[in-house]
Amino acid sequence: MPEHTVLIVEDEKSIVHYLKTILSTQLYKTEAAYTGKDGLSLTATLAPDLVLLDLGLPDMDGVAFISSLRGWSRVPVIVVSARGQEKDQIEALDAGADDYLVKPFKAGTLLARIRALLRRVSQPGEEVSPIDAERFKYGPLTMDTGKRRVYVQGHEVHLTPIEFKILLAFLRHPGRVLTHSFLQGQAWGQINPDQYGNIRVFVSGLRRKIQVPGEDLPLIETEIGVGYRLVEFE
């Protein structure tokens, strides 16, 4: 298998050791930074394929790290944090993180998320060709999968890769209730009931981003205990 470099930005040495052990089972090359400043520096010099980031860094908040990084790099970032509040997850995703895992987590889940992100950036086939591109016009929403752009009433909104996949699933099945497990499969290619909370966070962020200004009615409705549905338009 091709060797990928994963940079771990985490200030607790025991957790760094644990993450390196997990990653070594898949032959990933690992590097570690124990501060945000060193993490940014190593990202620039090493050009890792992926960054695992803790939010509680000693010299800066992880969200600030992401914001700074996104000024010059699109390297995939998975936040691995003990902060489980929805607010923290939304802030990190809005800043530019690609995914978010709450500690403690299962090793298999982390590895699956890493594989999914690396596939997206390493396989050009994941970028939709003009022939296969889908275009949707649904109520105030417009999506062009070929250009990976989404508009609300003509104004472009910027979605994370996971939010984009979730919205695409909704647009392909308008008015239908999409279960947590279905959305999880669409977003990450695998289903883990222990991580259904992540879907809630991503849907919450997506719902806010595609909300029509001045309108109170959300475009994504919650079906309690089941999943979500994109509202129907006449």
Rosetta silent file (secondary structure, phi, psi, omega in degrees, C-alpha in Angstrom):
SEQUENCE: MPEHTVLIVEDEKSIVHYLKTILSTQLYKTEAAYTGKDGLSLTATLAPDLVLLDLGLPDMDGVAFISSLRGWSRVPVIVVSARGQEKDQIEALDAGADDYLVKPFKAGTLLARIRALLRRVSQPGEEVSPIDAERFKYGPLTMDTGKRRVYVQGHEVHLTPIEFKILLAFLRHPGRVLTHSFLQGQAWGQINPDQYGNIRVFVSGLRRKIQVPGEDLPLIETEIGVGYRLVEFE
SCORE:     score description
SCORE:     0.000 S_00000001
   1 L     0.000  147.776 -179.206    0.000    0.000    0.000 S_00000001
   2 L   -64.972  145.434 -179.339    1.258    3.546   -0.672 S_00000001
   3 L   -84.855  130.917  176.343    2.893    5.246    2.279 S_00000001
   4 L  -118.615  147.258  177.986    1.119    8.289    3.640 S_00000001
   5 E  -102.054  127.429  177.969    2.421   10.720    6.211 S_00000001
   6 E  -115.284  125.040  176.680    0.117   11.709    9.071 S_00000001
   7 E   -96.073  124.897  178.366    1.038   14.640   11.299 S_00000001
   8 E  -100.832  119.186  178.005   -0.278   14.391   14.862 S_00000001
   9 E  -109.372   98.646 -170.604   -0.723   17.760   16.583 S_00000001
  10 L  -157.474  135.395 -175.029   -1.312   16.852   20.228 S_00000001
  11 L   -91.944  -10.354  178.905    0.339   17.971   23.465 S_00000001
  12 L   -95.277  116.483 -174.435   -0.162   14.766   25.491 S_00000001
  13 H   -62.848  -33.524 -179.813    2.657   12.317   24.784 S_00000001
  14 H   -65.406  -36.947  179.082    0.612    9.284   25.862 S_00000001
  15 H   -72.677  -38.354  175.995   -2.068   10.098   23.290 S_00000001
  16 H   -58.827  -44.603  179.088    0.553   10.709   20.609 S_00000001
  17 H   -61.896  -42.135  179.898    1.997    7.275   21.368 S_00000001
  18 H   -63.035  -44.565 -179.807   -1.474    5.701   21.206 S_00000001
  19 H   -66.101  -39.781  178.096   -2.250    7.338   17.864 S_00000001
  20 H   -62.850  -37.409  179.082    1.113    6.322   16.427 S_00000001
  21 H   -64.090  -44.225  178.327    0.445    2.734   17.487 S_00000001
  22 H   -61.397  -47.220 -175.970   -2.936    2.746   15.732 S_00000001
  23 H   -67.611  -30.655 -178.867   -1.506    4.292   12.583 S_00000001
  24 H   -65.494  -24.016  179.428    1.428    1.894   12.479 S_00000001
  25 L   -67.092  -21.272  178.716   -0.980   -1.006   11.934 S_00000001
  26 L  -108.987   13.491  175.681   -1.737    0.488    8.509 S_00000001
  27 L    64.726   25.741  174.044    1.909    1.383    7.796 S_00000001
  28 L   -73.848  141.523  171.743    1.315    5.126    7.953 S_00000001
  29 E   -83.150  134.082 -175.857    4.392    7.239    8.506 S_00000001
  30 E  -122.177  146.688  171.029    3.809    9.521   11.505 S_00000001
  31 E  -132.831  157.169 -177.246    5.254   12.776   12.767 S_00000001
  32 E  -133.486  144.986  172.492    4.247   14.674   15.903 S_00000001
  33 E  -131.154  137.588 -174.239    4.027   18.276   17.024 S_00000001
  34 L  -103.987   -0.310  174.611    3.234   19.200   20.611 S_00000001
  35 L  -136.712  161.611  177.677    2.255   22.832   20.024 S_00000001
  36 H   -65.318  -40.716 -179.842    0.195   24.638   17.436 S_00000001
  37 H   -60.127  -46.229  178.820    3.146   26.695   16.267 S_00000001
  38 H   -66.403  -34.367  178.648    5.244   23.576   15.676 S_00000001
  39 H   -63.072  -43.295  178.210    2.281   21.914   13.976 S_00000001
  40 H   -65.669  -40.878  179.751    1.944   24.735   11.463 S_00000001
  41 H   -63.953  -45.357 -179.578    5.685   24.747   10.861 S_00000001
  42 H   -67.692  -33.843  176.568    5.840   20.986   10.298 S_00000001
  43 H   -61.709  -40.723 -179.550    2.835   21.106    7.986 S_00000001
  44 H   -68.886  -39.933 -174.594    4.674   23.630    5.846 S_00000001
  45 H   -85.957  -35.425 -175.934    7.988   21.729    5.802 S_00000001
  46 H   -92.175  -22.623 -175.183    6.790   18.104    5.714 S_00000001
  47 L    49.179   60.922 -179.760    3.653   18.533    3.566 S_00000001
  48 L   -65.013  161.492  178.371    1.819   15.654    5.327 S_00000001
  49 L   -81.324  -20.399 -177.682   -1.051   13.862    3.657 S_00000001
  50 E  -161.903  149.473  178.264   -3.313   14.367    6.676 S_00000001
  51 E  -119.517  129.460  169.220   -3.336   16.113   10.065 S_00000001
  52 E  -101.174  123.522 -169.589   -4.819   14.723   13.282 S_00000001
  53 E  -125.842  129.468  169.189   -5.497   17.676   15.557 S_00000001
  54 L   -91.270  143.137 -178.759   -6.344   18.084   19.221 S_00000001
  55 L   -80.367  -25.396 -175.108   -8.153   21.337   20.045 S_00000001
  56 E   -90.991   66.116 -179.980   -6.580   21.837   23.471 S_00000001
  57 L   -84.023  153.120 -174.954   -3.086   22.938   22.459 S_00000001
  58 L   -71.578  -24.950 -174.547   -0.857   24.740   24.974 S_00000001
  59 L  -110.875  -12.870  177.533   -0.113   27.791   22.817 S_00000001
  60 L  -161.428  157.651  176.548   -3.281   28.257   20.751 S_00000001
  61 E   -75.423  146.619 -178.588   -6.792   26.937   20.391 S_00000001
  62 H   -59.857  -32.972  178.244   -7.240   24.253   17.764 S_00000001
  63 H   -64.731  -39.642  176.041   -9.853   26.310   15.916 S_00000001
  64 H   -64.082  -37.153  176.502   -7.299   29.113   15.533 S_00000001
  65 H   -59.397  -47.597 -179.111   -4.838   26.518   14.241 S_00000001
  66 H   -62.255  -45.555 -179.014   -7.316   25.403   11.579 S_00000001
  67 H   -59.957  -43.155  178.451   -8.125   28.966   10.552 S_00000001
  68 H   -64.807  -44.725 -179.166   -4.438   29.788   10.188 S_00000001
  69 H   -60.866  -42.335 -175.952   -3.738   26.581    8.277 S_00000001
  70 L   -68.972   -9.841  175.151   -6.591   27.125    5.844 S_00000001
  71 L   -69.997  -19.063 -176.853   -5.033   30.412    4.797 S_00000001
  72 L  -145.992   -0.511 -178.207   -2.431   28.484    2.808 S_00000001
  73 L  -142.696  143.672  175.748   -3.120   24.721    2.880 S_00000001
  74 L  -108.580   18.002 -179.703   -5.947   22.344    1.985 S_00000001
  75 L   -55.555  135.706  179.226   -4.398   19.348    3.762 S_00000001
  76 L   -60.630  137.692 -179.444   -7.184   17.167    5.239 S_00000001
  77 E  -126.304  124.132  171.416   -7.687   17.746    8.972 S_00000001
  78 E  -110.403  119.943  175.901   -9.437   15.389   11.371 S_00000001
  79 E   -79.937  130.373  176.124  -10.049   16.862   14.806 S_00000001
  80 E  -123.426  101.525 -169.049   -9.596   14.310   17.595 S_00000001
  81 E  -140.507  153.977  174.513  -10.762   15.980   20.781 S_00000001
  82 L   -80.070  -10.737  178.893  -12.327   15.372   24.161 S_00000001
  83 L   -74.555  109.690 -175.957  -14.610   18.345   23.519 S_00000001
  84 L  -102.964    1.857 -179.349  -17.915   16.724   22.718 S_00000001
  85 L   -70.172  141.121  179.639  -20.169   19.773   22.676 S_00000001
  86 H   -57.639  -37.166 -179.751  -21.927   20.427   19.391 S_00000001
  87 H   -58.833  -44.787 -179.810  -20.790   24.061   19.532 S_00000001
  88 H   -64.101  -40.111 -179.070  -17.110   23.022   19.563 S_00000001
  89 H   -66.898  -42.871  179.820  -17.607   20.645   16.668 S_00000001
  90 H   -63.949  -41.549  179.284  -19.433   23.216   14.556 S_00000001
  91 H   -60.963  -43.481 -179.252  -16.744   25.844   15.206 S_00000001
  92 H   -66.461  -42.644 -179.794  -13.997   23.453   14.109 S_00000001
  93 H   -67.460  -40.445  178.099  -15.877   22.365   10.976 S_00000001
  94 H   -65.340  -31.146  179.384  -16.735   25.947   10.049 S_00000001
  95 H   -72.449  -19.655  177.188  -13.070   26.885   10.456 S_00000001
  96 L   129.860    4.554  175.269  -12.150   24.268    7.858 S_00000001
  97 L   -66.340  148.046 -179.560  -11.763   20.878    9.562 S_00000001
  98 L   -91.368  -24.548 -177.972  -12.827   17.979    7.360 S_00000001
  99 E  -158.428  167.478 -174.383  -13.973   15.640   10.119 S_00000001
 100 E  -148.377  125.279  175.226  -14.346   15.439   13.903 S_00000001
 101 E  -122.020  135.192  179.771  -13.993   12.522   16.312 S_00000001
 102 E   -95.536  130.538  175.194  -14.760   12.756   20.010 S_00000001
 103 L   -72.853  142.970   -6.516  -12.465   10.975   22.468 S_00000001
 104 L   -78.003  155.330 -178.733  -12.685    8.169   23.366 S_00000001
 105 L  -137.886  164.502  178.335  -13.123    6.604   19.950 S_00000001
 106 L   -87.680  140.273 -178.164  -12.591    3.209   18.375 S_00000001
 107 H   -57.081  -40.824 -179.182   -9.385    2.650   16.451 S_00000001
 108 H   -62.154  -36.129  178.700  -11.299    1.181   13.511 S_00000001
 109 H   -65.944  -45.612  178.666  -13.446    4.295   13.232 S_00000001
 110 H   -59.451  -47.285 -178.308  -10.413    6.579   13.129 S_00000001
 111 H   -63.400  -36.565  178.583   -8.707    4.464   10.480 S_00000001
 112 H   -65.718  -41.644  178.925  -11.877    4.381    8.361 S_00000001
 113 H   -64.736  -40.193  178.556  -12.179    8.170    8.496 S_00000001
 114 H   -62.776  -46.532 -179.760   -8.513    8.548    7.516 S_00000001
 115 H   -60.045  -41.475 -178.755   -8.917    6.184    4.572 S_00000001
 116 H   -62.657  -43.423 -179.669  -12.011    8.038    3.373 S_00000001
 117 H   -68.999  -41.141  179.886  -10.263   11.404    3.407 S_00000001
 118 H   -66.068  -34.803  175.848   -7.103   10.098    1.766 S_00000001
 119 H   -62.323  -41.478 -176.757   -9.173    8.486   -0.984 S_00000001
 120 H   -63.292  -40.187 -175.555  -10.846   11.798   -1.680 S_00000001
 121 H   -88.371  -20.363 -174.758   -7.623   13.735   -2.100 S_00000001
 122 H   -99.874  -13.626 -178.612   -5.528   11.028   -3.764 S_00000001
 123 L  -112.446  105.886 -179.943   -7.984    9.717   -6.347 S_00000001
 124 H   -55.561  -24.255 -178.920   -8.836   12.204   -9.092 S_00000001
 125 H   -62.875  -20.668  178.561  -11.858   10.051   -9.908 S_00000001
 126 H   -72.490  -23.541  173.172  -13.594   11.393   -6.821 S_00000001
 127 L   -78.145  122.313 -171.306  -13.703   14.793   -8.488 S_00000001
 128 L   -66.929  129.760  177.582  -16.770   14.517  -10.700 S_00000001
 129 L   -74.839  157.666  179.495  -16.028   14.690  -14.431 S_00000001
 130 L   -56.098  -32.828 -178.988  -18.140   16.998  -16.603 S_00000001
 131 L   -67.670  -40.574 -176.168  -19.816   13.942  -18.144 S_00000001
 132 L   -90.794   -3.038 -174.643  -20.883   12.536  -14.772 S_00000001
 133 L   -62.632  141.721  175.123  -21.624   15.876  -13.148 S_00000001
 134 L  -110.619  143.196  177.011  -25.061   16.354  -11.633 S_00000001
 135 E  -126.806  131.014 -177.569  -26.818   19.688  -11.415 S_00000001
 136 E  -122.749  138.605  169.229  -29.715   20.306   -9.078 S_00000001
 137 E  -129.048  109.362 -173.869  -32.152   23.206   -8.794 S_00000001
 138 E  -138.238  108.269 -176.508  -34.431   22.624   -5.844 S_00000001
 139 L    57.013 -128.938  179.538  -36.325   25.498   -4.262 S_00000001
 140 L   -81.790   -3.212 -173.880  -33.703   28.099   -3.287 S_00000001
 141 E   -95.644  139.321  171.625  -30.869   25.555   -3.632 S_00000001
 142 E  -132.998  130.094  177.282  -28.603   25.052   -6.618 S_00000001
 143 E  -129.337  135.216  173.582  -25.809   22.461   -6.671 S_00000001
 144 E  -120.448  105.211 -175.896  -23.229   21.776   -9.376 S_00000001
 145 L   -71.707  -27.986  178.639  -21.336   18.605   -8.469 S_00000001
 146 L   -64.304  -42.585  179.602  -18.840   19.037  -11.290 S_00000001
 147 L   -92.128   -5.628 -178.366  -17.677   22.397   -9.959 S_00000001
 148 L    54.562   50.885 -179.902  -18.457   21.379   -6.345 S_00000001
 149 E  -126.764  145.392 -179.992  -20.433   24.560   -5.769 S_00000001
 150 E  -131.115  137.191 -179.261  -23.630   25.221   -3.848 S_00000001
 151 E  -127.721  143.714  172.681  -25.808   28.321   -4.012 S_00000001
 152 E  -118.438  114.414 -174.821  -28.701   29.565   -1.887 S_00000001
 153 L    50.233   40.632  176.246  -30.868   32.022   -3.824 S_00000001
 154 L    85.845   -7.029  179.709  -27.909   32.614   -6.115 S_00000001
 155 E  -100.463  126.659 -176.774  -25.397   33.289   -3.342 S_00000001
 156 E   -70.234  138.438  173.679  -22.587   30.758   -3.018 S_00000001
 157 E  -119.904  145.070 -176.680  -22.150   28.971    0.317 S_00000001
 158 L  -101.900  120.000 -178.433  -19.021   27.060    1.247 S_00000001
 159 L  -109.802  151.164  171.211  -19.540   23.527    2.558 S_00000001
 160 L   -71.758  162.711  178.594  -17.098   21.049    4.032 S_00000001
 161 H   -56.243  -38.242  179.493  -16.619   17.846    1.980 S_00000001
 162 H   -69.034  -42.875  178.015  -18.860   15.919    4.399 S_00000001
 163 H   -60.574  -38.842  179.681  -21.574   18.599    4.301 S_00000001
 164 H   -62.025  -44.953 -179.852  -21.417   18.505    0.497 S_00000001
 165 H   -64.467  -39.068 -179.754  -21.957   14.733    0.444 S_00000001
 166 H   -66.773  -44.441  178.844  -24.873   14.972    2.881 S_00000001
 167 H   -63.268  -38.909  177.729  -26.587   17.710    0.873 S_00000001
 168 H   -59.983  -40.679  177.640  -26.086   15.688   -2.297 S_00000001
 169 H   -62.307  -41.919  178.927  -27.849   12.752   -0.637 S_00000001
 170 H   -63.804  -43.224 -177.301  -30.778   15.004    0.300 S_00000001
 171 H   -69.358  -26.810  176.268  -31.031   16.447   -3.216 S_00000001
 172 H   -77.642  -18.342 -178.177  -31.042   12.977   -4.723 S_00000001
 173 L  -134.691   58.332 -177.018  -33.913   11.988   -2.413 S_00000001
 174 L   -63.145  136.915  177.855  -35.997   15.144   -1.829 S_00000001
 175 L    82.565  -12.370  179.737  -38.892   14.743    0.577 S_00000001
 176 L   -90.988  145.896  174.836  -37.733   11.300    1.742 S_00000001
 177 E   -77.262  123.021  177.671  -36.652   10.602    5.290 S_00000001
 178 E  -104.724  121.730 -175.627  -32.949    9.675    5.258 S_00000001
 179 E   -72.914  163.806  177.613  -31.902    7.661    8.282 S_00000001
 180 H   -57.617  -43.289 -177.499  -28.811    8.294   10.378 S_00000001
 181 H   -67.265  -38.382  178.607  -27.214    5.107    9.064 S_00000001
 182 H   -63.387  -46.870 -179.545  -27.950    5.983    5.423 S_00000001
 183 H   -64.630  -36.825  177.737  -26.423    9.442    5.792 S_00000001
 184 H   -62.624  -42.836  177.929  -23.423    7.988    7.597 S_00000001
 185 H   -63.868  -38.906  178.511  -22.847    5.603    4.714 S_00000001
 186 H   -66.728  -37.154 -175.794  -23.123    8.437    2.191 S_00000001
 187 H   -78.658  -43.062 -171.664  -20.702   10.617    4.137 S_00000001
 188 H  -122.597   -5.228  178.837  -18.048    8.113    5.186 S_00000001
 189 L    77.193    6.871  178.325  -18.781    4.887    3.333 S_00000001
 190 L  -152.854  157.696 -174.725  -19.276    2.952    6.562 S_00000001
 191 L  -116.509  130.960  177.964  -21.850    2.766    9.356 S_00000001
 192 L  -142.470  103.333 -178.584  -21.107    3.050   13.075 S_00000001
 193 H   -55.178  -26.793  179.729  -24.062    3.571   15.442 S_00000001
 194 H   -68.243  -15.754 -176.219  -21.653    4.909   18.074 S_00000001
 195 H  -112.257   18.592  178.328  -20.948    7.903   15.810 S_00000001
 196 H   -60.061  -26.409  177.956  -24.504    8.953   14.914 S_00000001
 197 H   -60.220  -30.845  178.457  -23.854   12.122   16.913 S_00000001
 198 H   -64.227  -38.268  177.440  -21.413   13.214   14.208 S_00000001
 199 H   -61.117  -42.106  178.971  -24.207   13.180   11.642 S_00000001
 200 H   -58.189  -41.776 -179.284  -26.244   15.463   13.897 S_00000001
 201 H   -65.732  -46.588 -178.476  -23.377   17.944   14.032 S_00000001
 202 H   -66.518  -40.093  178.181  -22.802   17.966   10.277 S_00000001
 203 H   -65.191  -38.358  178.425  -26.525   18.273    9.519 S_00000001
 204 H   -61.571  -45.053  178.383  -26.781   21.123   12.022 S_00000001
 205 H   -65.395  -41.986  178.468  -23.950   22.983   10.302 S_00000001
 206 H   -63.357  -44.521 -179.940  -25.399   22.277    6.856 S_00000001
 207 H   -56.994  -42.385 -179.122  -28.867   23.381    7.933 S_00000001
 208 H   -67.958  -38.999 -176.065  -27.476   26.708    9.131 S_00000001
 209 H   -71.265  -32.238 -176.958  -25.437   27.321    5.975 S_00000001
 210 L   -97.407    5.565  179.299  -28.302   26.693    3.531 S_00000001
 211 L   -63.439  132.874  178.763  -30.908   28.581    5.547 S_00000001
 212 L   -72.930  125.749 -179.492  -32.652   31.189    3.417 S_00000001
 213 L   -55.886  132.581  178.465  -31.980   34.659    4.885 S_00000001
 214 L    84.221   -5.830  179.505  -35.042   36.078    6.581 S_00000001
 215 L  -102.652  140.542  179.150  -36.890   32.746    6.586 S_00000001
 216 L   -91.254  -25.820 -175.805  -37.677   30.839    9.784 S_00000001
 217 L   -75.247  119.632  177.393  -38.530   27.493    8.180 S_00000001
 218 L   -71.286  148.225  179.490  -35.447   25.229    8.041 S_00000001
 219 L   -79.493  -18.909  178.217  -34.837   23.404    4.763 S_00000001
 220 E  -116.113  119.264 -179.222  -33.873   20.219    6.620 S_00000001
 221 E   -97.330  147.471  177.882  -36.432   18.784    9.010 S_00000001
 222 E   -94.725  128.548  171.001  -35.648   16.396   11.860 S_00000001
 223 E  -102.524  100.828 -170.095  -37.548   13.136   12.121 S_00000001
 224 L   -54.499  127.614  177.235  -36.944   12.381   15.799 S_00000001
 225 L    79.368   -3.308 -176.633  -35.248    9.057   16.374 S_00000001
 226 L  -121.343  -56.890 -176.343  -35.065    8.265   12.657 S_00000001
 227 E   169.944 -137.078 -174.058  -33.162   10.845   10.629 S_00000001
 228 E  -142.542  161.397 -179.909  -33.761   13.924    8.497 S_00000001
 229 E  -142.577  137.538  172.292  -35.722   15.080    5.473 S_00000001
 230 E   -79.810  126.635 -175.148  -35.250   17.865    2.942 S_00000001
 231 L   -60.367  151.511 -179.869  -38.499   19.855    2.847 S_00000001
 232 L   -91.293  146.421  176.234  -40.630   19.565   -0.278 S_00000001
 233 L  -117.435  150.938  178.377  -41.392   22.484   -2.571 S_00000001
 234 L   -64.751    0.000    0.000  -44.360   22.917   -4.862 S_00000001
